[in-house]
Amino acid sequence: MCGLVVASGGGGGSSRGRASVVAVALLLPLAFLAFSPPGLAGGPLRLATFQCDVTPPLGEPIYSSYQPLATVEHPLLAKGVVLEDGGRRYVLCALDWCEVCNGTHLLFREKMAQAAGTDPARVAVQTVHQHTAPMGDREAMELLEGIDASPPHPRPAFFDAVARRLATAVAEARGRLEPFDRVGTGQAKVERVASSRRVKDEQGRILVRWSRCIDPHLRAMPEGKVDPWLKTITLARGEAPLVRLHYYATHPQSFYGDPRASYDFPGMAREALQAEEGVFQIYFNGCGGDITAGKYNDGSREARAGLAARLLAGMRAAAQATRFEPARSIRWRTTLLALRPRSDPGYTEEDYRRRMLNPKLNPSVRIYRGAMALAFLARRHVPFQLSSMALGRACVLHLPGEAMIDFQLYAQHMAPDRFVAVAAYGDCACGYLCTEEAFREGGYEPTDSFVTPDSEKALKSAIRQLLGVQEPQFGRGAAVTAQPPRLERLSGPAEGPWPIELESFVFCRQGESRSCCAIGERS
């Protein structure tokens, strides 16, 4: 299943930046995938796990301080699984990086797809979002390469090296695929880890409870809206589990700002359980855009150890609660999400460029709210590619950006009879994905969003498509049934100085006018 979901609001300035051959690379494969059956008969379900080190070399500037990397406390890992259903292959991968955006995200998917013998549309790459890890956005870093007094930033060549490592790991895994015949689902509540970053004072104003919080008043306030459940999907052969996939929503940092590489408390819990069970473990971050550990974390090593221990307890409990069913076939859905860039004061191309060029600003501000914002604006005509994988009653959504917890809860609400797990932090070029209510209330998250408030409606529509469910009826009007997309060709070359002239292709849902498909976005 594939379609295009478009945010309908206005906005978006012009940008002369690099806009992407990514458009055709993303969209043309989907023209064929949209109508293909969920699986091919004639072969067993098979899998192979893979892992590689994606730690930057010492001396490479690292997020969030962009100081040269001085210490590797933990190796940053890419962990994933190659799945095969009747000859058709899929790849799921979680990286211990802060973010991967734009062409870097596509590069990783393309290289892994080539190594697996599949299409990039069948590869899902998410980050765990640690803040002691790289920010991967080649287009943004290339913008910085061309300016005077550039802030310290990762070299684009490092992203190429990582792409080669990922491809090598996937190719090796492809050579040792083994059968699996059961899928298990289990969940458990995680105690005293996740808390809302958006807390309100007595007047209803939004206060910010950061991941590291030493304010006793903020720490004493309620947890707020979270999803306390850690969900685990286990793939097994007979009684033997082969891999566990864990899904939990929270910002994963206990500390940040020093030149250290660390997979922080989620990686500590993940690797501890793997050593304990002898079963390969992969951890995905859910819609944790507005969720932190701030209520329970003061930035000390003792607090981090406690967070890791409680997350590990949740993983153990979810594994123990697992109930199995036969694994018969994989259903993979794809859709495209177009989000419009903001153009209100502070969010124009001129604003972004001014920040990027200002040597007096913090490097993180110059990079994220300058170069990375410009890189998003330049690729505004390229939609985000979303996917979902269903196996038995389990269904996993692969979403972009730093989505607020509301979207995870919405997905679960829309399919209450299924085991819905969410992996966010895919292509993070759009920044925060917030609700319209959050934009009205204010606070940190909408400040760091590069897209218009109507992104909520667009993302929820995409979630329904990935789940294969109908739009709910609110007030007057009948529910809308998702319809097969039609491929419409828009005249005009793709933006950017490319060696060949390219034409833009977009997916329109039936009944939508062509004008609705003016695509724009930013993570």
N, C-alpha and C positions, 0 to 999 in steps of 0.2 A: 504494500500500500504506500503510495506516495502522493503528496500534494504540496501546494504552496500556501502558507498562512502568512498574511500580510497585516502589519500594524497599520491602521487607517489614518492615524493622525498626521499632521503636517510636520514640516521641519526639515532641516538638513541644508547646510551650506555647500558651496562648491569646493572641490579640492583637486589640486593638480597632482596629488600624490599617486603612488603606484597602485593601480586598481585591479587587476588580477586575471590572469589566465586561469585562476582558480574557478572563475565563473563557469567556463565550459567543462573543466575537469569535474566540478561538482555536479552540474546539471545534466550533462549528456548521459552518464551512466544510469541516472535515475529514470531516464526515459524508457529504459529497458527493464530496470528492476521493478518499476511500478506495477507491472502486469504479470510478473513471474509468480509461479506458485510457491508456497512456503517451503517446500522441500522436494527433493527428487528421490524416487524410489530406487532400490537396488543396492543399498549399502547400510552398514550399521552406523550408529552414532559413535563418533570417536572424538578424543580430545588429547591435547598435550599442553602442559604448562610451560611457561618460559620466564626468564628473569635476566636482566642485565643491569650493570652499574651505569647510572646516568649522572654521577657526581661531576661537577665542573673541576678542572684542574686547579691546584693551588694558585692563587694569584688572580683568578678570574673574578671580576666583580659579581657579588651575589646579593640578591634581594634579602632583606628589605633595606639594608643600609647602603648597598652597592659599594661597600668596602671590598678590597681584594680578599678572596677566601683564604683564611689563615689556618682553620682547623676543620677536620672532618670528624665530627663526633660519631656520626652514623653514615654509612654509605647510602646515597640516595638511589633508590631502586625503581626500575620499571618492572612490574609484575603483571602477567597476563595469562590468557588461555586461548589456544586455537581450538575451535570446535568444527566438526565436520558432520554433515547430515546428508547422506547419499551422494557424496562428492562435492557438495556445496560447502564452502568454508566461511567461517566467521571468526573475528578476532576481538577480544575484549582486553583492554590494557589500562592499568592505573599507574601513573607516574608520581613519584615523590618530588614533584615540582609545585611551585606556586600556581603558575598558569601557563598554558600554551595557546597561542592566538594566531589567527589569520593564516598566512601561508605556511607557518611553522607547523600548525596543527594539521593542515592538509598534507604537508611533506611527510610527517610521521605516518599518517594513515596510508599514504600512497606507497611508501617504502615497505610497510608491514604487509599491505595488500599484495604487492608484488612477491614478497617472500612467501606468503601463504598460498599464492595462486588463487586470489579472489579479487573482488572489486573494492575500491576504497569505501563505497557506500555500505559495505558489510564489515567495516572496521570501526570500533568505538574506542576513542582515546580520551580518558579523563585524567585530571590531576587530583591529588589528595589535598593540595592547597596549603602545604606547610609554608611558613614565612621565613624559613632558613633554607631556601631552595631557589632555583633559577626562575626567572620570568622569561618565557620563551616567545618572543615576537620579532621575527627577523625584519619585517618591514619597518617597525619602529626603530630597531637598532641601526638599520641602514640609513634612516633619516638622521640619526645622531652622528653617524660616521662623516656626514657632509657638512657639519657646522663647526664654527670656531668655539673654543672653550667648552667642548662637549663634556657632559658629565660621564663619569666612569660607567661602563655598561658592558654586557657580554658581547663577545665577538660573534658575528653571524656564522663564522666557520664552525663554531662549537656546535651549533644546531645541526649542521650537516654531519658532524662526527657522531652525534647522538642518533641521528636517523640511521646511519650505517650500523650502529650497535643494535638498534631495535630490529632492523631487518635480519641481521645475522642470528639473533636470538630466535626470531620467528621461524626462519628457515631451518634451524636446527630442530625446533619443536615439530615442524611439519614432518620431519623424517622419523619421528617416533610416536605418531598418533596411536592411541590404544582405545579399545572399545569402552563405552560406559552404557549402562542400561537403566539407571535409576536417578531420579532427581528428588532431592529432599528440601524441605522448607522448615525453618524454625526461627523463632524470634524471642527476644528477652528484653526486659526493661533495663536500661543503664542508669544507675543511680549516681547523682551528684557529678555529672560531667557537663551536659548541655544546659545553657541558660540563654534567655533572649538578650540580645544587645540593646534592644529598644525597650527601655523601661520608662514609665511616666511618673512625673511628680504629682503633687496634690492638685496642681492646676491643669493637669493633662498634657503638659509639655513633654516632648521626647528627651530623655536623657540617654547618654551613651555609656554602656558598660562594656569596656574593651576586654579583649582576651586576657590581658593581665590587668587586674583591678586591685588596687590597695585602698580604695575608698570604702570604709566600713558601712557607710549609709547605702551605697549602691550594692554592696555584697549582701546586705541584709534584706534587700527588696526581693520579691518573689521571683521564681524561675521565669515566669512568663510563658508565652506560647512556644513550645518545643514539640518535637516528635521523640518521645522517650524510648521508642522501640528500635533496637538493633535487629536488622533482618539478615538472615544467613541462608544462602542457597548452596546446597552440597550436591556435587555430581559424583556418582559412585558406580562401581561395578560389583554387583552382588552386595555383600556386606562391607566392602572396602571403600571408604571415601577416597576420592582422587584429588579433589580440589574443593575448597570452601570459598565462597564469595560473600563478603560482609558489606553491609550498607548501613551507614549511620550519619546523621546530619549534625555537624558542628564545625566551626573554624577549628583547625587542628593544631594551633600553636599555643604553647605555654609561655614562650618568651620569644623575643625577636629583636633585631637591631644590631646584633654583633656579627662579625665576619666568620660565622660558623655554619657548617652544613649539618643538618640533623633531620631525621624523619620524625622526630618529636613523638608525642605519646601515642598517636595511632600506629606508627611504625613499631614502637616498642611493644605494644600489645600484640600486633600482628605477628611479629617475629617470635615473640615468646610462645604464642599458641602453636606456631609451626614447629618450633623445637619440641614442644610438649607432646603434640599429637603425631608428628612425623607426616603431616598432611599439608600440602601447599596451600597457603592462605593469601588471599587478595583482599584489600580493603578499598572501598569506594566511599567518597564523601557525598552525602545527599545534598539537599537544598539547604545548605547551612549559611546562606548569605547574611542572615541577621541573627545567627546563633553563634555564641562563643562559650568558652569555659570560664568566663570572667567571674561569675558568682563563687566559683570554687578554686580560683587560681590567683595567687599573688606573685607569680613569676619565680618562685623559689624551686629548687630541685626537689624538695619534699612535696610540693604541690604537684609538680609534674609526675613524680612517681605515683602519687595517689590517683591522678587522672588515668595513667596507664593501667594501674591495677584494677580500677573500677571498669574501664573499658574492656580489659581482658576478661573480667568476670562476666560481663555481658556477652562477649563472644563465646565463652565456654558454655554459658547457659543456653544460648541460642543453638549451639551445636548439639547440646544434650537434648534439646526439645525438638530436634529435627524429626519429621515424619516423611517417609519416602513413598513415592509412587513410580510406576513404570515411566521411563523416558522414551517417548515415541517419535517425536519430530520437533524441529525448531521452526518457529515462525518469526520472521524478521520483517519489521515494517520500517519504512522511512518516510520522512516528510521534510519539507523545507520551511524555514521560518524567516520571514523578512521583517526586520525591525528598523524603524525610522530614527535617524539621529536627531538629537536635540539641537535647537538653534537659538534657545533663549540666552540672555546675557550670561557670559562665562562659559558657554558651550558652543562657540562658533570657531570656525577655522582660524580666524585671527587670534582669538583667545588662546587656543591650543598652541599656535605657533609662537606667540609671545612668551608663554610659559617655557616652552622647550628652549628658547634662545636666551632666557634670563639666567646668567651665571650666579646670581645671588640666591636663587631658590635651591631648596634641598634637591639632591639628585633624584630621589624617588618621585617628587612632584614633577620635575622636568620630564621624567621618563613616562610616568603613568598618565598624568593629566596634560602632558604635552605631546611627546612623540607617539605614545600608544593611542591617544585619542585621535591624533592625525591619521595614524595608520588605519584605525577603524573607519574614519570618515572617508578615506580614499577607497575602501572596499565596500562602501555602503550599497553598491548594486549587486553584491554577492550575498545570497541568503545563507543562514546557518543550516547545516544538515543535521537533523535529529534522527534517532533510530530507537527501536524497541526490540527486545527479544523475549519471546514467550516459549516456555518449555514446561509442559504440564500446567499446573495452576500458577506457577511462578511467571511473573512478567517484570522485566527490568526496563526502565526508561533511561535513555542517555540524553541528557539535556545540556545546553550551553550555559556559559556565564555563571555569575554568582547569584543564583536564584534564591529568593526568600523562602522560608519554610512553608508559607501558604501554598506554594505550588506542589510541594510533595504531599501535603495533606489533601489538597484538591484531587490529585491523581488517585490516591487511595480511596477517597470518597466516591469517585466516579466508577470504581470497579471494586465494590465492597466484597464480592465473592471470590476475588483473586488475591494472590499474594504479590502485592505491588511493591517493588523496591525501586529506588531512584538513585541514579548516579548523575550528579550535576558536574560543573566545572569541566565541560568539554571545551569547545572553542570559546575562550573567555574574552574575545575581542569586544563584546558589548558591555563589559563591566557588570554592574549590578542589574538584576532583573527584579523589579519591585512591583508591588500592587499599586493601584491608583490611590488607595487609602494612604499608603506610605508617602506618596508624593504630596498628598494634601497635608499630612501630619508633619512632614519634614524629617530631620534626623540625618544620620551619616549615610545610610545606604542610598537614598535617592540623590544625595549630593555627588556620589561617585558612580552614578548611572549615566551612560552616554545616550540613552534611548528615551523616547517619549513615553508618557504614562500609559498610553493605549497598548504598550507591550504586554500588559497583563492579559488582555483579551486575546491577543495573538498567541501567546504562549499557552494559554488554557485551551484554545482551539487545537493547537498542535498536540497537546497532551491527549485530548480526546481522540484525535486521529491515530496516535500511536497505540492507544488502548483499544481502538476499534469500537468506540461507544458513541452514542448520540449526544447531541447538545441537550442539556436539561431544559425543561420548560419553565420559564420565569415570567409570570404575568401573562400577557396576551401573546399569541403566536405559537405555531406548532414547532416541535423539535426539528432540527435540521439533520438529515442523514448525510454522512460523509459520502461523496460521490467520487468516482474515478476521475483523476485529473486529465486535462487535455494539455498537450504541449503546444505552446504558442510561441512563435518566433517574432521577436521585436526587431525592427530595423535599426541599423546603426552599429558601428564598431564598439567593442568593449573599450573602456577608458584605459589609458596608460600606453606607454611607448613599447609596444611588443613587436617582435620581428615579423609577425604575420597579422593580417587583419582578422579579427575574430568577431563573430556575431553573438549577441547575448540571447540566451534561451532562458525562459522562466516557465514555471508551472503555474497555471491558473486553475482554480476550481471552476467547475461548470456553473454558469450563471453569474460569474463575476466579470466585470468589464475589464478591458485591457489596462485601463488607467490605474486600476487598483494594484497593479503589479510593479509599480515603481518601487524598487527594492532599496532599502537602506537600513543600516544597523551599526551598532558598536557595543562591545562587551561591557 
